[in-house]
């Protein structure tokens, strides 16, 4: 039995409201500079990654409806720690958000860049509790070489269906409609390289400033953790 369009719209809006309530529950858990300092956990982790100026911290803060949950330095690339945030009920969290250091900023010393490249590569390739990755890509620039390199770290896990991937084309409010569609099509072409029948890969336009795509992103993340709550077709 199919659901009437109006009913589907109501159900979708309700699911988005539930999902945003869930992301708003995010709160700081711990910070670490090395993988072996991270807690061993059975909770599924959703990692946020991206270039230092792609809007990663701002997106996390917008999803959490908190201004400074994820530290957004005025000097991109300065934050060099892995930050974990619990999500869900305070007495029974059901997921973790992982804020990985931004990459690619020229002012960061080469040694630090290489060290964090190794840390992120190891985290993305072998972290057992990693459930999904949210990759921030500046919609005006598209995928850079560093973005593609990062995707190569998780490519096998994504293609095998072990890890989900959602690409946010950030700062979409700065694009006109034609450029936004071009950015979306370009990203879909790139993602086809890591996609497969078992892969869970998606891309969406996003703006923390205008809130474009906010509900859709929250709903996607919520359904990664709570697949039984998907809206009816």
C-alpha positions as CSV (number, residue, x, y, z in Angstrom):
1,X,0.0,0.0,0.0
2,X,1.4,3.3,-1.0
3,X,1.3,6.4,1.1
4,X,-0.4,9.6,-0.2
5,X,2.1,12.4,-1.1
6,X,0.8,14.6,1.7
7,X,1.2,11.8,4.2
8,X,4.7,11.2,3.0
9,X,5.6,14.8,3.4
10,X,4.2,14.9,7.0
11,X,6.1,11.7,7.8
12,X,9.3,13.1,6.3
13,X,9.0,16.3,8.3
14,X,8.3,14.3,11.5
15,X,11.4,12.2,10.9
16,X,13.5,15.3,10.3
17,X,12.3,16.8,13.6
18,X,13.2,13.6,15.4
19,X,16.6,13.4,13.8
20,X,17.4,17.0,14.6
21,X,16.4,16.4,18.2
22,X,18.8,13.6,18.2
23,X,21.7,15.6,16.7
24,X,21.0,18.4,19.2
25,X,21.8,16.1,22.0
26,X,25.5,16.0,21.1
27,X,27.8,16.8,24.0
28,X,31.6,16.6,24.5
29,X,33.0,13.3,25.6
30,X,36.8,13.4,25.2
31,X,39.7,14.6,23.1
32,X,42.9,12.7,22.0
33,X,46.0,13.4,20.0
34,X,46.6,9.7,19.2
35,X,44.4,6.8,18.3
36,X,45.5,4.7,21.3
37,X,44.1,7.5,23.5
38,X,40.6,7.0,22.2
39,X,38.2,5.0,24.3
40,X,37.4,1.4,23.3
41,X,33.7,1.5,22.6
42,X,30.9,-0.5,21.0
43,X,29.0,2.6,20.0
44,X,28.9,3.3,16.3
45,X,31.0,6.4,15.3
46,X,30.2,8.9,12.6
47,X,33.4,10.8,11.6
48,X,33.4,14.3,10.2
49,X,36.3,15.1,7.9
50,X,37.3,17.8,5.5
51,X,39.7,20.5,4.5
52,X,40.5,23.0,7.2
53,X,38.4,25.8,5.6
54,X,35.5,23.6,4.2
55,X,33.2,24.4,7.1
56,X,33.5,21.2,9.1
57,X,33.3,22.6,12.6
58,X,30.5,25.0,11.6
59,X,28.5,22.1,10.2
60,X,28.8,20.1,13.4
61,X,27.8,23.1,15.5
62,X,24.8,23.7,13.3
63,X,23.7,20.1,13.5
64,X,24.1,20.2,17.3
65,X,22.5,23.7,17.6
66,X,25.5,24.8,19.7
67,X,27.8,27.6,18.8
68,X,31.1,26.2,20.1
69,X,30.7,22.4,20.5
70,X,33.3,21.9,17.8
71,X,36.0,24.4,18.1
72,X,36.2,26.6,15.0
73,X,39.6,28.3,15.1
74,X,40.1,31.6,13.3
75,X,43.3,30.1,11.9
76,X,42.3,26.9,10.0
77,X,44.4,23.9,10.7
78,X,45.2,24.8,14.3
79,X,42.9,22.1,15.8
80,X,45.1,19.0,15.9
81,X,43.1,16.6,18.1
82,X,40.4,14.0,17.6
83,X,37.3,15.1,19.5
84,X,34.5,12.7,20.4
85,X,30.9,13.7,21.2
86,X,28.2,11.5,22.6
87,X,24.8,11.5,20.9
88,X,21.5,10.3,22.2
89,X,20.0,10.0,25.7
90,X,22.5,11.1,28.4
91,X,22.0,7.9,30.4
92,X,22.2,5.7,27.3
93,X,24.1,7.3,24.3
94,X,23.6,5.4,21.1
95,X,26.3,6.9,18.9
96,X,29.5,9.1,18.8
97,X,30.3,12.0,16.5
98,X,34.1,12.1,15.8
99,X,35.5,15.5,14.7
100,X,38.8,14.8,12.9
101,X,41.4,17.5,12.4
102,X,41.0,19.5,9.2
103,X,43.6,19.0,6.5
104,X,45.4,20.8,3.8
105,X,46.0,24.3,5.3
106,X,49.3,25.7,4.1
107,X,50.2,27.4,7.4
108,X,50.5,24.1,9.3
109,X,54.0,22.7,9.6
110,X,54.8,19.9,7.2
111,X,55.7,17.5,10.0
112,X,52.3,18.1,11.6
113,X,50.5,17.6,8.3
114,X,52.2,14.3,7.8
115,X,51.6,13.1,11.3
116,X,47.9,13.9,11.1
117,X,47.6,12.4,7.6
118,X,48.9,9.1,9.1
119,X,46.5,9.4,12.1
120,X,43.5,10.0,10.0
121,X,44.4,7.3,7.5
122,X,44.7,4.8,10.3
123,X,41.5,5.9,11.9
124,X,39.5,5.7,8.7
125,X,41.0,2.5,7.5
126,X,41.0,0.4,10.7
127,X,38.8,2.0,13.5
128,X,36.5,-0.9,14.2
129,X,33.6,1.2,15.6
130,X,33.6,3.5,12.5
131,X,30.1,3.4,11.1
132,X,29.9,6.3,8.7
133,X,31.9,9.2,7.3
134,X,30.7,12.7,6.6
135,X,33.1,14.4,4.2
136,X,32.9,18.2,3.8
137,X,33.7,19.5,0.4
138,X,33.6,23.2,-0.5
139,X,30.9,23.3,-3.2
140,X,32.8,26.1,-5.0
141,X,36.0,24.1,-5.3
142,X,34.8,20.5,-5.7
143,X,37.0,17.5,-4.8
144,X,40.6,18.5,-4.3
145,X,43.5,16.0,-4.6
146,X,43.5,15.8,-0.8
147,X,39.8,15.0,-0.7
148,X,40.4,12.2,-3.2
149,X,43.3,11.0,-1.2
150,X,41.2,10.9,1.9
151,X,38.5,8.9,0.1
152,X,41.1,6.4,-0.9
153,X,41.6,5.6,2.8
154,X,38.0,4.6,3.2
155,X,37.3,3.4,-0.3
156,X,37.5,-0.3,0.4
157,X,35.4,-0.1,3.5
158,X,32.8,2.0,1.7
159,X,32.7,-0.2,-1.4
160,X,32.3,-3.3,0.8
161,X,29.3,-1.8,2.6
162,X,31.2,-1.7,6.0
163,X,31.2,2.1,6.2
164,X,28.7,4.6,4.9
165,X,29.7,7.9,3.2
166,X,27.8,11.2,3.0
167,X,29.4,14.1,1.2
168,X,28.3,17.6,2.1
169,X,28.9,20.2,-0.5
170,X,29.3,23.0,1.9
171,X,28.7,26.8,1.5
172,X,26.0,26.0,-1.1
173,X,24.3,29.4,-0.3
174,X,27.1,31.0,-2.3
175,X,26.2,29.2,-5.5
176,X,23.4,30.1,-8.0
177,X,21.1,27.3,-9.0
178,X,23.0,26.3,-12.2
179,X,26.4,26.2,-10.4
180,X,24.8,24.2,-7.5
181,X,23.5,21.6,-9.9
182,X,26.9,21.4,-11.7
183,X,28.6,20.9,-8.3
184,X,26.2,18.2,-7.4
185,X,26.6,16.3,-10.7
186,X,30.4,16.7,-10.5
187,X,30.4,15.2,-7.0
188,X,28.2,12.3,-8.1
189,X,30.7,11.5,-10.9
190,X,33.5,11.3,-8.4
191,X,31.6,9.2,-5.9
192,X,30.8,6.7,-8.6
193,X,34.4,5.6,-8.3
194,X,34.0,4.3,-4.8
195,X,30.4,3.1,-5.2
196,X,29.2,-0.5,-5.6
197,X,26.0,-2.4,-5.2
198,X,26.6,-2.8,-1.4
199,X,27.9,0.8,-0.9
200,X,25.8,3.4,1.0
201,X,27.0,6.6,-0.7
202,X,25.2,9.9,-0.9
203,X,25.9,13.6,-1.6
204,X,23.8,16.7,-0.8
205,X,24.1,20.5,-1.0
206,X,24.5,22.0,2.4
207,X,24.8,25.5,4.0
208,X,25.2,26.0,7.7
209,X,24.4,29.7,7.2
210,X,21.1,29.2,5.4
211,X,20.3,25.8,6.9
212,X,20.0,24.3,3.4
213,X,20.0,20.6,3.7
214,X,20.2,20.6,7.5
215,X,17.1,18.4,8.1
216,X,18.1,16.0,5.3
217,X,21.6,15.5,6.8
218,X,20.3,15.0,10.3
219,X,17.8,12.5,9.0
220,X,20.5,10.6,7.1
221,X,22.8,10.3,10.1
222,X,19.9,9.3,12.4
223,X,18.9,6.6,10.0
224,X,22.4,5.3,9.9
225,X,22.1,4.6,13.6
226,X,18.3,3.9,13.7
227,X,17.4,2.3,10.3
228,X,14.1,1.1,11.6
229,X,12.9,4.8,11.8
230,X,13.0,5.4,8.0
231,X,10.0,7.2,6.6
232,X,7.5,5.1,4.6
233,X,7.9,5.0,0.8
